[in-house]
Amino acid sequence: MEVQLMLNRKIEKDIKHWIQNSDKALLIYGVRQSGKTYIIRKCLKDADCDFVEFNLIEQPDIVQILDGATSIDDMILKLSLYTSQRITPGKTIFFFDEIQRYKEIVTKIKFLVEDKRFRYILSGSLLGVELVNLKSAPVGYLQTLTLYPLDFEEFLQVFNVENPVIEQLKDAYFSKKPVDEVIHKRLMEIFNLYLIIGGMPAAVEKYRTTGNIDDVMDEHRAIMELYKLDFTQYEAENRRLILTHIYELIPAELNEKNKRFKIADIRKNLRYDRIEDSFTWLWKAGVALGVFNTSEPTVPLKLNEKSTLFKMFISDVGLLTTVYGKSCKLKIISNDTDLNKGAVYENVVAQELHAHGYPLYYYNSKKLGELDFVVEHDGQILPIEVKSGKDYTRHSALDNVCAIPEYGIRQAFVFSNDNVKTDGNLVYYPIYMVMFLKENSGEFPDISVSRY
């Protein structure tokens, strides 16, 4: 069921550009319940497009039509008989939703696009390794976009944080100057709410309309149950329990000291290569994020990746804090100093970096220590430490790595609860400013705020 959450999403700019300029088909995919259907409808309606929508889960007959069509003319004829809407060549856009039920439609896109009579938008959830090849096939005929849960910048609209405030924050980020303390305090309050609500549209809408955290948690639990249903629906029986077990272990693994996922916690003496596909499934489905170990903090990080050593995070921080329980959420919004928010802070940084296109890595050395995140930013290595407590200026691993001349690290970031300040090539940012860490980050999508 789609949520009528009247917030602008960054992806709208790309969808509208496709509507105005592209003759390719468009595929929008992402984790379940991220709002794909709603945002596609919104963009098509805003552009006053003539479109006809088919949902392959709710309308299984459409799958039979697509699969059994002997030609494009045959397909169009049957679809036109199935819908009450008029289908006009050169004008109508076909919107096929939930295509994971018939992923073979992607292989037919080349012929549909070459026909040129109609345009096509496809949408679906990345449900495991079966759909991993959607991004690359067929080359030249299909543009792909990913929709993530609301990131923190999008979430700010709920609280009517207007563009002038965001611009002021951006200026502080780029100039590395402190934010006005009143604004900083308010942003930290909103950020704490983001930690307990997250960015899943249904949960955000529930909070906006009821303000009841129990209702929000109910939405979170329903979403996680949908994910687990997908495990059983789209995977062989012998892998369903493993997928569910791994997913349910993630919050506990993040509470361990080094947060690295331990295969032995699934089952003693279990080898990684026996269940590697299950981890890949969860990452490709988008319900979990993998942060991989790199043996050297040097460009390119991929060359030094140790794929068997990784941390796993939940795709949305609100889901994570719901698993940790209502008392955890209450302590977060109460700024309880007894609560260790390390796992929660790292989760939100992981999902922000992931949504901004960064491959995720961490670095660990017995001699130098461990860095929470290492990314390639503007062609350079950027180490990132995430601190949730008062001792955020203590970071021996970061100091050690930055002191190695051959690594050539020009700057490093620490995200914490405190305001902006610098110490040589080290920049301390408030945790909410991770929303501005992007490649070519001088250019930002225009997100105008909707009033309610």
C-alpha positions in Angstrom: 0.0 0.0 0.0 1.5 3.3 -1.1 2.0 6.1 1.4 0.8 9.5 0.4 3.7 11.3 1.9 3.9 14.8 0.3 7.6 15.2 0.5 9.9 16.0 -2.3 12.6 13.4 -3.1 15.9 14.0 -4.7 15.3 11.4 -7.3 12.4 13.5 -8.8 14.9 15.7 -10.6 16.3 12.6 -12.5 12.8 11.2 -13.2 11.6 14.5 -14.6 14.8 14.8 -16.7 14.0 11.4 -18.2 10.4 12.4 -18.9 11.6 15.5 -20.8 14.7 14.2 -22.6 15.2 10.5 -22.8 13.9 7.9 -25.3 15.2 5.0 -23.3 13.1 3.0 -20.9 13.5 3.8 -17.2 14.0 1.3 -14.4 13.7 2.5 -10.8 14.5 0.0 -8.1 15.3 -0.1 -4.5 14.5 -1.6 -1.1 10.9 -2.5 -0.4 8.7 0.3 0.9 11.0 3.1 -0.1 8.2 4.9 -2.0 9.0 4.0 -5.6 5.4 3.7 -6.9 4.3 6.9 -5.3 7.2 9.0 -6.6 6.8 7.7 -10.1 3.1 8.5 -10.1 3.8 12.0 -8.7 6.4 12.8 -11.3 4.2 11.6 -14.2 1.2 13.6 -12.9 3.3 16.7 -12.3 4.5 16.5 -15.9 0.9 16.0 -17.1 1.9 12.7 -18.7 -0.6 10.3 -20.2 0.3 7.0 -18.5 -1.2 3.6 -17.8 -0.1 1.6 -14.8 0.1 -2.1 -14.3 1.0 -3.9 -11.0 2.4 -7.3 -11.7 1.7 -8.5 -8.1 -1.9 -7.2 -7.9 -2.6 -8.0 -11.5 -1.1 -11.4 -12.2 -2.9 -11.5 -15.6 -0.4 -8.9 -16.8 2.4 -11.3 -16.3 0.7 -13.8 -18.5 0.1 -11.2 -21.2 3.7 -10.1 -21.2 5.0 -13.7 -21.2 2.6 -15.0 -23.8 2.7 -12.0 -26.3 3.8 -13.2 -29.7 4.6 -9.6 -30.8 4.6 -6.0 -29.7 1.3 -5.5 -31.5 -0.1 -8.5 -29.7 1.1 -7.2 -26.3 -0.3 -3.7 -26.9 -3.7 -5.1 -28.1 -4.1 -7.3 -25.0 -3.0 -4.6 -22.6 -5.4 -2.1 -24.2 -8.2 -4.6 -23.7 -7.2 -5.2 -20.1 -7.3 -1.5 -19.1 -10.2 1.0 -19.4 -7.7 3.8 -20.3 -7.1 4.9 -23.8 -3.6 3.9 -25.1 -2.3 6.4 -27.7 0.9 5.8 -29.7 3.4 8.6 -29.3 1.8 9.7 -26.1 1.1 7.0 -23.6 3.7 5.9 -21.1 3.5 2.3 -19.8 4.3 2.0 -16.1 5.0 -1.6 -15.0 5.3 -1.9 -11.2 6.6 -4.8 -9.2 8.5 -6.3 -12.1 10.4 -8.7 -9.8 7.4 -10.9 -10.6 8.4 -11.0 -14.2 12.0 -9.9 -14.5 12.2 -11.2 -18.1 10.5 -8.0 -19.2 13.9 -6.3 -19.0 15.2 -8.6 -21.8 12.3 -7.4 -24.0 12.9 -3.7 -23.4 15.3 -3.4 -26.4 12.5 -4.3 -28.8 9.9 -2.2 -27.0 12.2 0.9 -27.1 13.2 0.3 -30.7 9.5 0.2 -31.6 9.3 3.8 -30.5 5.5 4.0 -30.3 5.4 4.1 -26.5 7.7 4.8 -23.6 8.2 2.6 -20.6 8.9 2.9 -16.8 9.7 -0.2 -14.8 9.8 -0.4 -11.0 10.6 -3.1 -8.6 12.4 -4.2 -5.5 15.9 -5.6 -5.8 15.0 -9.0 -4.4 18.3 -10.9 -4.3 20.9 -12.0 -6.7 18.3 -13.1 -9.3 17.8 -9.4 -10.3 21.5 -8.3 -10.1 21.9 -8.1 -13.8 19.0 -5.7 -14.3 21.4 -2.7 -14.0 23.4 -3.7 -17.1 20.9 -5.2 -19.4 20.2 -4.2 -22.1 22.9 -1.6 -22.5 21.8 1.5 -24.4 18.1 0.9 -24.0 17.6 1.2 -20.2 18.4 3.9 -17.7 18.4 2.9 -14.1 17.9 4.9 -10.9 17.9 3.7 -7.3 15.5 5.0 -4.6 16.7 4.8 -1.0 14.8 5.5 2.2 14.7 9.3 2.9 18.1 10.5 3.8 18.5 13.1 6.5 18.3 16.1 4.2 15.0 14.9 2.8 13.8 14.1 6.3 14.3 17.7 7.3 11.2 18.7 5.3 9.0 17.0 7.9 10.0 19.8 10.3 9.8 22.6 7.8 13.5 23.3 7.7 13.6 25.7 4.9 16.2 26.2 2.2 17.8 29.3 3.8 18.7 27.2 6.9 20.0 24.3 4.7 22.1 26.8 2.8 23.5 28.2 6.0 24.4 24.7 7.1 26.1 24.0 3.7 28.1 27.1 4.0 29.3 26.0 7.5 30.2 22.6 6.1 32.2 23.9 3.2 33.8 26.8 5.0 34.5 24.6 8.1 33.0 27.2 10.4 30.8 26.5 13.4 27.0 26.5 13.0 24.9 29.0 15.1 24.4 27.2 18.4 20.6 27.6 18.3 20.5 26.0 14.8 23.0 23.3 15.9 20.9 22.4 18.9 17.7 22.2 16.8 19.4 20.1 14.1 20.7 17.6 16.8 17.1 17.3 18.1 15.8 16.5 14.6 18.7 14.1 14.0 17.8 12.2 17.2 14.2 11.9 15.9 15.6 10.6 12.6 17.5 7.9 14.5 14.2 6.6 16.0 11.9 7.2 13.0 14.3 6.5 10.1 13.5 7.2 6.4 11.0 4.6 5.4 8.1 6.7 4.0 5.4 4.7 5.9 7.0 5.3 9.2 7.7 9.0 8.5 4.1 9.5 7.5 2.9 7.7 10.6 5.0 10.0 12.8 3.8 13.1 10.9 0.2 12.2 11.3 0.1 10.7 14.8 3.3 11.6 16.5 3.0 8.3 18.3 6.3 6.3 18.4 4.3 3.0 19.0 2.6 3.5 15.7 6.0 4.2 14.1 7.4 1.0 15.6 4.4 -1.0 14.3 5.2 0.3 10.8 8.9 -0.7 11.2 7.9 -4.2 12.3 5.5 -4.6 9.4 8.3 -3.6 7.0 10.7 -6.1 8.5 8.1 -8.9 8.3 7.7 -8.1 4.6 11.4 -8.5 4.1 11.3 -11.8 5.8 8.4 -12.8 3.7 10.5 -12.0 0.7 13.2 -14.4 2.0 10.7 -17.2 2.0 9.0 -16.2 -1.3 12.0 -15.7 -3.5 14.5 -18.2 -2.1 14.9 -21.9 -2.0 13.7 -23.5 1.2 17.2 -24.5 2.4 18.3 -20.9 2.3 15.3 -19.2 3.9 16.2 -19.9 7.5 19.8 -18.8 6.9 18.7 -15.5 5.3 16.3 -14.8 8.2 18.9 -15.8 10.8 21.6 -13.5 9.3 19.2 -10.6 9.1 18.1 -11.0 12.6 21.7 -11.2 13.9 22.8 -7.9 12.5 21.7 -5.6 15.4 23.4 -7.9 17.9 26.6 -8.1 15.8 26.7 -4.3 15.7 26.7 -4.2 19.5 29.9 -6.1 19.6 33.1 -4.2 20.2 34.5 -4.2 16.7 31.1 -4.6 15.0 32.5 -7.1 12.5 30.0 -9.9 11.5 31.2 -13.2 12.9 30.2 -16.3 10.8 30.5 -18.5 13.9 27.6 -16.7 15.4 25.3 -18.2 12.8 26.6 -21.7 13.5 29.8 -23.0 15.0 32.4 -24.2 12.5 30.4 -22.8 9.6 32.5 -21.7 6.7 31.8 -18.4 4.9 32.0 -19.9 1.4 29.1 -22.2 2.3 26.7 -19.2 2.8 28.4 -16.5 0.8 25.4 -16.2 -1.5 23.1 -15.5 1.4 25.1 -12.4 2.3 25.1 -11.3 -1.3 21.4 -11.8 -1.5 20.8 -9.5 1.5 23.1 -6.8 0.1 21.6 -7.0 -3.4 18.1 -6.9 -2.0 19.0 -3.7 -0.2 17.8 -4.8 3.2 21.4 -4.8 4.6 24.5 -2.9 3.8 27.9 -4.5 3.7 31.0 -2.5 4.8 34.1 -4.4 3.7 37.6 -4.5 5.1 40.4 -2.9 3.1 43.9 -4.0 3.9 45.4 -0.6 2.8 43.8 2.9 3.0 45.0 3.7 -0.6 43.3 4.3 -3.9 41.7 2.2 -5.3 40.2 0.6 -2.2 38.7 -2.2 -4.2 42.2 -3.6 -5.0 42.7 -4.2 -1.2 39.3 -5.4 -0.4 39.0 -8.5 1.9 35.5 -9.7 0.9 35.3 -12.2 3.8 35.8 -9.6 6.5 32.9 -7.2 6.8 30.4 -5.3 8.9 26.7 -5.4 8.2 24.2 -2.6 8.8 20.5 -2.4 8.5 19.2 -0.4 5.5 17.3 2.1 7.6 18.3 3.3 11.1 14.7 3.5 12.3 14.3 -0.2 11.7 17.5 -0.8 13.7 16.4 1.2 16.7 13.0 -0.5 16.7 14.8 -3.8 17.0 16.8 -2.4 20.0 13.4 -1.5 21.6 11.4 1.4 22.8 13.6 2.1 25.8 16.5 2.7 23.4 14.5 5.2 21.4 13.4 7.0 24.5 17.0 7.3 25.7 18.1 8.6 22.3 15.6 11.5 22.3 16.3 12.1 26.0 20.0 12.4 25.2 20.7 9.8 27.9 24.5 9.8 28.3 24.4 6.2 29.6 23.4 5.0 26.2 26.1 3.9 23.8 24.9 5.1 20.4 28.0 3.9 18.5 26.2 1.2 16.5 23.3 3.5 15.7 25.5 6.4 14.6 27.6 4.1 12.4 24.5 2.7 10.9 23.2 6.1 9.9 26.5 7.1 8.5 26.7 3.9 6.5 23.3 4.4 4.9 24.0 8.1 4.1 27.3 7.2 2.4 25.6 4.3 0.6 22.7 6.6 -0.6 25.3 9.1 -1.8 27.0 6.5 -4.0 30.1 5.6 -2.0 31.3 2.0 -1.9 31.7 1.2 1.8 35.0 0.2 3.5 36.6 0.1 6.9 40.3 -0.3 7.8 41.7 -2.4 10.6 45.4 -2.9 11.5 46.8 -4.6 14.7 49.5 -1.9 14.6 47.6 1.2 13.7 44.0 0.4 14.9 40.6 0.6 13.2 38.9 3.3 11.2 35.1 3.2 11.1 34.9 4.1 7.4 37.3 4.7 4.6 36.0 6.1 1.3 37.4 7.5 -2.0 36.4 11.1 -2.1 37.4 13.5 -5.0 40.1 11.0 -6.0 41.6 10.8 -2.5 41.3 8.6 0.5 39.1 10.1 3.2 39.1 8.4 6.6 36.0 8.8 8.7 35.5 8.3 12.4 32.1 8.3 14.0 31.9 9.3 17.7 28.7 9.3 19.8 30.3 10.2 23.2 32.1 13.1 24.8 35.6 11.8 24.1 35.3 12.5 20.3 38.7 14.1 20.2 40.4 10.8 21.1 41.0 8.8 17.9 44.4 7.1 18.0 43.8 4.9 14.9 42.9 8.0 12.8 46.0 9.8 14.1 48.2 6.8 13.3 46.9 6.4 9.8 47.2 10.1 9.0 50.8 10.0 10.2 51.9 7.5 7.5 53.4 9.6 4.7 53.0 6.9 2.0 49.2 7.0 2.5 49.2 10.6 1.5 46.0 11.4 3.4 45.2 15.1 3.0 42.2 15.3 5.4 40.1 13.3 7.7 36.6 13.7 9.2 35.2 13.0 12.6 31.4 13.1 13.0 30.2 13.7 16.5 27.6 15.6 18.6 29.7 18.7 18.7 29.9 21.7 16.4 32.3 22.3 13.5 36.0 22.8 14.3 39.3 22.0 12.7 42.6 20.7 13.9 45.1 20.8 11.1 43.9 18.5 8.3 41.3 17.0 10.7 37.8 18.4 10.5 35.2 17.8 13.3 31.6 17.9 12.0 28.3 17.5 13.8 26.9 14.1 12.9 24.0 15.5 10.9 26.5 17.1 8.4 27.2 13.6 6.9 24.2 14.6 4.7 26.6 16.9 2.8 29.4 14.4 2.2 29.0 13.6 -1.5 31.2 13.4 -4.6 31.3 16.7 -6.4 29.5 18.0 -3.4 29.5 21.6 -4.5 26.4 20.8 -6.5 23.3 19.7 -4.7 19.9 18.7 -6.0 17.3 21.4 -5.4 14.9 20.2 -2.6 12.2 22.7 -2.1 10.2 22.2 1.1 6.6 21.2 1.0 4.2 22.9 3.5 1.4 20.9 5.0 
